[in-house]
Each structure stands twice: as C-alpha cells, then as structure tokens.
Amino acid sequence: MITEKLSVNDVLRMLLILTLTFASSSPANSQYRFISESNEATQLLIEELAEMFRAAKVVIFKNQPLINAKKADKSTLFGEAYLSQIRKTYQKISGKPFPKPGHRIKDELLKAMVDVMGDNEMLITDTDLGFKGLIPATYSSQLSHKFSTLGLGVKLKFTAPNHLLRNKLNAPDDWEKKILLRFTESTWIKHQAVFDTNASLNGKSAFRYMTPLYHDGADCLGCHGMPENNPDNAGKPESEWTKIDRSGFQMEGVSKGQLGGGVSISILK
C-alpha cells in the first residue's frame, strides 16, 4: 500500500508532466445520433456502460502499487492488456459476460479508457515520482471528460452529494441531486438504480440513469473514512494522526456502507 507523501517538488513535477501530456490532447468532434430501439434496450445499454465504467475504476484501484512504482514493467496498464483487465473485472463484479464489440457507444468508451491511460503514460512511467496521483477519482474525471466530449450525445460522470464532492466539475445537477437524495432514504433498496425515460439534460430531452456507489470496503475508507482508517496513520500514536489522505484531500469521515455518490449517465434523444 502506498503511503508516500508528495513534496512540493513532486507536485510541481506532476503538474509539468500533466501540462505536457494534455497540451496536445483535444476531444473528437464526430457527429452521432443515438436512436433508441426501445426503453428496455436503452436501459440495458446504459447499465452496461455503467458497469464498464465501474470496472475501469476497480482496475485502477487494484493497480495502484504498479502505477506508483518507480521502476517496473507497466505494459499491462496500456492498450489491449489494460482492456483485458477491464473485461475480466466486469465479469467478476457484474456476473455477466462482457458486452460484445460492434456498438458505437460502447466501443468509443473502451477506446477512451485506453486513451486516458495513454494520456497519462508519461506520468505513470516517471521514475522519480512515487505517488502519481492517478487514483480512481482522477481517472474517472479524465475518462468522463474525454468520453462526454466525443459528440455522441452521451454524458458520463461520477458525482456525489456536495459535502462529499472533491472535484467541483463533477457537481450534481438538479436531477442528480434529487436522485442522490432518494438514495439516502431509509426505504431505498441498496444498490437499486434509477432509469428515467422522461428527463432532460441542458434543456434537451434525454434518457437519464444513475446507480449508487457505497463505501463498502476498507479500501474506500482509507481515503474517505476516519483517521484510524488512514494507512498513513498505521503504527503511529493517535496524537500524530493526520486527517489528510494520501492524495492530499481532507478525509470526509464516512462510515462503512455509507453512500459515496453515483455513476450518472445521460443519452440525448
């Protein structure tokens, strides 16, 4: 488990790498119009996209030791080898076969996943930095932006209640706020998603979907839980504990099983 703290020089080096990496990166401007065969088919598509997104986040988390290693063979983090991990993780967490290729939206999401890792290759393979900062939340934000700006009429993002939000760019809109509030109701069935066929996005008619994500494991609590969950505090007296997690954020103090946010997907009609 990585517990290395970032120095000022590390932060500056990381920012320089990211600046050089994304300076030449620009979104595609392809035009695509989604045609829904039926509400049921559209819901299935969105559910598959959500599981693909979640699988990619899990892969990033499981690979944190490799991502942060200063010297290692990191070829499994790129290209087809990386996609292979996503496919296997998808099957494990969903219990379903990975979606077949040939669907424009799903194929573009997979390509965006690989592209984000390629965008970060200079950072990931840096031999001086230990902690690279490419955690699931960072990866998710980059993937959401890249995929949502492809001109497909599809928007994908991880969002959360404002008091748990770390990236303001992922702030929930009015529809998402309403759904997040429903997820916290005592009568809500845990892990139950919402699919809305009569919603809107930026004033345009859209299919909208959100599935809740919970802080179910110790891995989540290491960053978002209490100081005693922080691996940086292991072996230290309580008087020396920090409330800052390994990525430099204030820990939110959430408990196991508490709502952490949700994957939100919208497709314009």
Solvent accessible surface area in square Angstrom, and as a share of the most:
residue,aa,sasa,rsa
1,M,151,0.67
2,I,42,0.21
3,T,65,0.38
4,E,70,0.31
5,K,101,0.43
6,L,53,0.27
7,S,58,0.37
8,V,115,0.66
9,N,113,0.58
10,D,29,0.15
11,V,60,0.34
12,L,108,0.54
13,R,97,0.35
14,M,22,0.10
15,L,97,0.48
16,L,107,0.53
17,I,11,0.05
18,L,43,0.21
19,T,87,0.51
20,L,103,0.51
21,T,20,0.12
22,F,70,0.29
23,A,85,0.66
24,S,104,0.67
25,S,44,0.28
26,S,93,0.60
27,P,67,0.42
28,A,50,0.39
29,N,130,0.67
30,S,40,0.25
31,Q,162,0.72
32,Y,63,0.24
33,R,177,0.64
34,F,21,0.09
35,I,136,0.69
36,S,38,0.25
37,E,161,0.72
38,S,46,0.30
39,N,74,0.38
40,E,129,0.58
41,A,39,0.30
42,T,1,0.01
43,Q,64,0.28
44,L,98,0.49
45,L,11,0.06
46,I,0,0.00
47,E,53,0.24
48,E,32,0.14
49,L,0,0.00
50,A,2,0.02
51,E,36,0.16
52,M,1,0.00
53,F,0,0.00
54,R,71,0.26
55,A,0,0.00
56,A,0,0.00
57,K,31,0.13
58,V,43,0.25
59,V,4,0.02
60,I,0,0.00
61,F,62,0.26
62,K,134,0.57
63,N,19,0.10
64,Q,16,0.07
65,P,78,0.49
66,L,43,0.21
67,I,0,0.00
68,N,5,0.02
69,A,29,0.22
70,K,92,0.39
71,K,169,0.72
72,A,55,0.43
73,D,112,0.58
74,K,13,0.06
75,S,68,0.44
76,T,64,0.37
77,L,0,0.00
78,F,39,0.16
79,G,28,0.27
80,E,110,0.49
81,A,44,0.34
82,Y,0,0.00
83,L,20,0.10
84,S,36,0.24
85,Q,49,0.22
86,I,0,0.00
87,R,74,0.27
88,K,136,0.58
89,T,21,0.12
90,Y,5,0.02
91,Q,86,0.38
92,K,176,0.74
93,I,52,0.27
94,S,29,0.19
95,G,68,0.65
96,K,116,0.49
97,P,109,0.68
98,F,30,0.12
99,P,16,0.10
100,K,172,0.73
101,P,119,0.75
102,G,70,0.67
103,H,59,0.27
104,R,85,0.31
105,I,0,0.00
106,K,25,0.10
107,D,52,0.27
108,E,38,0.17
109,L,0,0.00
110,L,22,0.11
111,K,120,0.51
112,A,3,0.03
113,M,0,0.00
114,V,36,0.21
115,D,48,0.25
116,V,1,0.01
117,M,0,0.00
118,G,38,0.36
119,D,26,0.14
120,N,0,0.00
121,E,81,0.36
122,M,101,0.45
123,L,4,0.02
124,I,0,0.00
125,T,60,0.35
126,D,12,0.06
127,T,74,0.43
128,D,87,0.45
129,L,0,0.00
130,G,4,0.03
131,F,2,0.01
132,K,0,0.00
133,G,16,0.16
134,L,1,0.01
135,I,19,0.10
136,P,27,0.17
137,A,48,0.37
138,T,47,0.28
139,Y,0,0.00
140,S,3,0.02
141,S,25,0.16
142,Q,39,0.17
143,L,0,0.00
144,S,9,0.06
145,H,118,0.53
146,K,37,0.16
147,F,0,0.00
148,S,34,0.22
149,T,47,0.27
150,L,19,0.10
151,G,33,0.32
152,L,3,0.02
153,G,28,0.27
154,V,4,0.02
155,K,79,0.33
156,L,1,0.01
157,K,19,0.08
158,F,46,0.19
159,T,0,0.00
160,A,2,0.02
161,P,23,0.15
162,N,89,0.45
163,H,138,0.62
164,L,17,0.08
165,L,22,0.11
166,R,52,0.19
167,N,51,0.26
168,K,149,0.63
169,L,159,0.79
170,N,20,0.10
171,A,42,0.32
172,P,8,0.05
173,D,52,0.27
174,D,118,0.61
175,W,27,0.09
176,E,3,0.01
177,K,95,0.40
178,K,109,0.46
179,I,1,0.01
180,L,6,0.03
181,L,124,0.62
182,R,89,0.32
183,F,10,0.04
184,T,81,0.47
185,E,85,0.38
186,S,118,0.76
187,T,119,0.69
188,W,41,0.15
189,I,120,0.61
190,K,91,0.39
191,H,109,0.48
192,Q,75,0.33
193,A,33,0.25
194,V,16,0.09
195,F,44,0.18
196,D,38,0.20
197,T,31,0.18
198,N,134,0.69
199,A,13,0.10
200,S,61,0.39
201,L,16,0.08
202,N,133,0.68
203,G,77,0.74
204,K,126,0.53
205,S,62,0.40
206,A,0,0.00
207,F,11,0.04
208,R,7,0.02
209,Y,12,0.05
210,M,0,0.00
211,T,18,0.11
212,P,3,0.02
213,L,32,0.16
214,Y,31,0.12
215,H,18,0.08
216,D,60,0.31
217,G,28,0.27
218,A,84,0.65
219,D,64,0.33
220,C,46,0.28
221,L,17,0.08
222,G,4,0.03
223,C,20,0.12
224,H,46,0.21
225,G,0,0.00
226,M,85,0.38
227,P,22,0.14
228,E,105,0.47
229,N,55,0.28
230,N,3,0.02
231,P,22,0.14
232,D,11,0.06
233,N,4,0.02
234,A,79,0.61
235,G,90,0.86
236,K,92,0.39
237,P,77,0.48
238,E,127,0.57
239,S,107,0.69
240,E,109,0.49
241,W,82,0.29
242,T,36,0.21
243,K,121,0.51
244,I,64,0.32
245,D,0,0.00
246,R,28,0.10
247,S,24,0.15
248,G,54,0.52
249,F,86,0.36
250,Q,104,0.46
251,M,14,0.06
252,E,50,0.23
253,G,30,0.29
254,V,4,0.02
255,S,70,0.45
256,K,145,0.62
257,G,26,0.25
258,Q,69,0.31
259,L,14,0.07
260,G,7,0.07
261,G,0,0.00
262,G,0,0.00
263,V,0,0.00
264,S,3,0.02
265,I,0,0.00
266,S,2,0.01
267,I,0,0.00
268,L,49,0.24
269,K,86,0.37
